[in-house]
Amino acid sequence: MKLLKPWSTIRRDGFTLVELLVVIGIIGLLISILLPALSRAREQAQTIKCAANLRQFGLAWQMYATATKGFSCPGRLPHSKTGSSVYGLDTEEEYRPRWYELLGAQMKIQANLRPTPKEDDSWQIENPVFLCPSSDWRNSRNYPYGYNYQFLGNTRQKVIGGFIKWPVKASSIQAGQTIMAADCLGSAAGHPAASRRGYHEDGTDDASSLGNKAFLLDPPRLTVVSDYCEGKPSHKLVNRSGPDARHRGRANVVFCDGHVEPLTPVDMGYVVEEDGSYGPFSQGAHNRMFSGTGKDDDPVRAF
């Protein structure tokens, strides 16, 4: 007669419901612990890549000065019948390369492999070297990095003749103390954070939208007669540009000597109001890191 084994000695296949729930709970706990760490690691990698891109632009700024016999790169080339040979488009009146294209040419790289001689604000940047990996802004006008054009080269015309500030001798700039470019919000910086509109990837001109004309970075302190990012007389006081602290409360900033630092807007000399806006005349704002002289100089008079 075959004896039956006690129930406690019978081998069981699989897990009980309680055991499965315990395993699922442990996995969920591990994921909740690991995800923030992975997110921080990803953010740190993007910040490092962004800094590396800006460092290349800083070195290219010096190369540009050498190639042009000592002149600083402007925020954008002025209108000219001879234009620029940056992309071989040197006979078109409308083609006006922006600063990142001019510096890209020094590194022998292009932002777009299919340039057009007709000025077009809708084109997208294809080369990741020109972009911030923490931002999905790829438009050529609504660009993620802003240039210190007010002090390094502003080719807009004054109301009464001549360029506002161009050409600028690179040798007159205290390179290690002067900001060249940084992560930028564009003209939305002058508007309260709650009223800023979304990004326009097609290059739409909307002064309160994120990234609008962000290839230009206004210094912290402006005047009623200085130029502004948006460059329009109406409501110009609010349409000022400012840094985008997109890297855990800091902006990556490249100086004219090529070194990069992560700085808060306050570190850079800006005053951020309670509503999140950057006031053009805020008490305490200063231009010491923008002026090129190390002093709190006014931007050059435009009006």
Secondary structure, 3 states (H helix, E strand, C coil): CCCCCCHHHCCCCCCCHHHHHHHHHHHHHHHHHHHHHHHHHHHHHHHHHHHHHHHHHHHHHHHHHHHCCCECCCCECCCCCCCCCCCCCCCCCCCCCEHHHHHHHHCCCCCCCCCCCCCCCCCECCCHHHCCCCCCCCECCCCCEEECHHHHCEEEECCCCCEEECCCEHHHCCHHHCEEEEEECHHHHHCCHHHCECCCCCCCCCCCECCCCCCECCCCCCCCCECCCCCCCCCCCCCCCCECCCECCEEEEEECCCCEEEECHHHHCCCECCCCCECCCCCCCCCCCCCCCCCCCCCCECC
